[in-house]
Amino acid sequence: MLDVNGKPLVDGASVRLLHAPPELLHGLPSEDQEAIQWAARGASMRLVGKDDYGNVELEFKDFSGTRHWIFVRPTIVMAI
């Protein structure tokens, strides 16, 4: 699996979410939407897995220390 720049994505890698896609935010509680949008503005995330649909699983702590896990397309992720 490759990031937006063609760099391989491996479990445990530090990554950045380049933007929060509307389909990810749709239907989530406002506090989760805010946390994901905050993270997309430059927070470091950790790649913790992949699913059978070609998505990567990311883990991050938001501004209040709450831990979140999200699945996104690897094309909106950049390895750091």
C-alpha positions as CSV (number, residue, x, y, z in Angstrom):
1,M,0.0,0.0,0.0
2,L,1.3,3.4,-1.0
3,D,0.8,7.0,0.3
4,V,-0.1,10.0,-1.8
5,N,3.6,10.3,-2.8
6,G,4.1,6.7,-3.6
7,K,5.9,5.9,-0.4
8,P,5.1,2.4,1.1
9,L,2.9,2.5,4.2
10,V,3.8,0.1,6.9
11,D,2.2,-0.7,10.2
12,G,3.5,1.6,13.0
13,A,4.4,4.4,10.5
14,S,3.8,8.0,11.5
15,V,1.5,9.7,8.9
16,R,-0.5,12.8,8.3
17,L,-4.0,12.9,7.1
18,L,-4.1,15.5,4.2
19,H,-7.8,16.3,4.5
20,A,-11.0,15.0,6.1
21,P,-13.2,13.7,3.4
22,P,-16.9,14.5,3.7
23,E,-17.9,10.8,3.5
24,L,-15.8,10.1,6.6
25,L,-17.4,12.9,8.6
26,H,-21.0,12.3,7.4
27,G,-23.2,11.1,10.3
28,L,-20.5,11.3,13.0
29,P,-21.2,13.2,16.2
30,S,-19.9,16.8,16.1
31,E,-17.1,16.1,18.6
32,D,-15.7,13.3,16.4
33,Q,-16.0,15.5,13.3
34,E,-14.1,18.3,15.1
35,A,-11.4,15.8,16.2
36,I,-10.8,14.5,12.7
37,Q,-10.8,18.0,11.2
38,W,-8.3,19.1,13.8
39,A,-6.1,16.1,13.1
40,A,-6.2,16.8,9.3
41,R,-4.6,20.2,10.0
42,G,-1.3,18.6,10.8
43,A,-1.5,16.2,13.7
44,S,0.7,13.1,13.6
45,M,-1.1,9.8,13.4
46,R,0.0,6.2,13.6
47,L,-0.9,3.7,10.9
48,V,-2.2,0.6,12.9
49,G,-3.6,-1.6,10.2
50,K,-5.4,-2.1,6.9
51,D,-8.8,-3.5,5.9
52,D,-9.9,-5.8,3.1
53,Y,-11.2,-2.8,1.1
54,G,-7.8,-1.0,0.6
55,N,-8.2,1.4,3.4
56,V,-5.6,2.1,6.1
57,E,-6.5,2.4,9.8
58,L,-5.1,5.4,11.6
59,E,-4.9,6.1,15.3
60,F,-4.6,9.5,16.9
61,K,-5.2,11.5,20.1
62,D,-7.2,14.6,19.7
63,F,-6.7,18.0,21.4
64,S,-8.3,16.7,24.6
65,G,-6.4,13.5,24.7
66,T,-9.2,11.2,23.5
67,R,-8.0,8.4,21.3
68,H,-9.6,7.9,17.8
69,W,-9.3,5.3,15.1
70,I,-10.4,5.9,11.5
71,F,-10.2,4.1,8.2
72,V,-9.3,6.2,5.1
73,R,-8.0,5.7,1.6
74,P,-4.1,5.7,1.5
75,T,-4.2,8.3,-1.2
76,I,-5.1,11.0,1.4
77,V,-2.3,10.0,3.7
78,M,1.3,11.1,3.7
79,A,4.1,9.2,5.5
80,I,6.3,11.4,7.6
